[in-house]
């Protein structure tokens, strides 16, 4: 039976499901100018409304407001989300065919940027976090060692905070990168809120990162697909940033998306302090109540040991089910079906709830009461142990560059029989869209085992051209 998307959205709105997921406005209309999303305001580049790719008027003023709020050299609207901004950042920072040092848990957009520019890629791997099974921080010493090994590196890019809120020591990393003559790019898509309250870790913008990407829609009240690229130093030419932002964005940008970004910036300028004070008080009370959990474990400051995890963003609520008789997928379904609470992401070992200034006191109360009730219904099946996560990004052998892996002649192979072959495709869980396998890497038995485990648990394994997930394209050898 056919079902129109717009009608399904209308029906979903009537169900009363509460969003502990992005976008950060949380469908809270009190944070949005009235009638922002309507046909009557959807225009093109008509007289008096400027042009995103050649801003001289009202859009230029909006960009200046964003730059002033975040205290940058310059800031750029991305109506293609953080994906467009990351593509532009990678392209502007690296010459074609150059080398980039990449954290292995970067978003797939970073890999696409490396592919499009034909870059040589070197990796650093996140530390292991043993309590909840998260990917930890990127070690400054690992960055230093990689730069010594690859002195031709033009740029370094990492994600901080990660999807789960893990923060790396950006200040120390920036110093190491700059001493090596490279530039530092930080995917801070999940950290556009960091600079607005003292209880958050410091933003990469205040720690001398050169290019920083923010998804306004992830943790702030702005429409989906809105992001900012910040130029935070003179190490990357303004002209290059502008050029690639134009290349990776439509020539007909949505004025509703741009208006949403400007409205978000203005809201933060005018009411940000009060909104964040209220939000942080609600978040603090929520975390305090959730300390009563006996079996489900809420990740807290204790995992930020300064080694595996340098710091943790408290706005991300990570409910670990290690040692519980339920897995992440089951917990997420219980919260959805019984309590009408929609989580951001489910993993084998945990469930992630995203919070923001868009959340209400009532929303936090619903989550707290639901989690305590679910927790009370559980019986501990075994003692929680510190064991490595199946989802950790194990070091993979790079046989070919990403471009070579994607463009070499390929053949299809049963996934179960692909051990030792060279992948011609990306494979990732979505969310968060971080590649488990990259074109040009040799397929391991551990990867195959993990892939089938994820499928069995109902997690969304994507990237394979075979939508059934039973086969993979491999490079002909």
Secondary structure, 3 states (H helix, E strand, C coil): CCCCHHHHHHHHHHHCCEEECCCCCCCCHHHCCCCCCCHHHCCCCCCCCCCHHHCCCHHHHHHHHHHHHHCCCEEEEECCHHHHHHHHHHHHHCCCCCEEEEECCCEHHHHHHHHHCCCEEEEECCCECCCCCCECCCCHHHHHHHHHHCCCEEEEEEECCCCCCEECCHHHHHHHHHHCCCEEEEECHHHCCHHHCCCCCCCHHHHCCCEEEEEHHHHCCCCCCCEEEEECCCCCCHHHHHHHHHHCCCCCCCHHHHHHHHHHHHHHHHHHHHHHHHHHHHHHHHHHHHCCCCCCEECCHHHCCCCCCCEECCCEEEEECCCCCCCHHHHHHHHHHHHCEEECEECCCEEEEECCCCCCHHHHHHHHHHHHHHHHCCCCCCCCCCCCCCCCCCCCCECCCHHHHHHCCEEEEEHHHCCCCEECCCEEECCCCEEEECCCEECCHHHHHHHHHHHHCCCCEECCCCCCCCEEEEECC
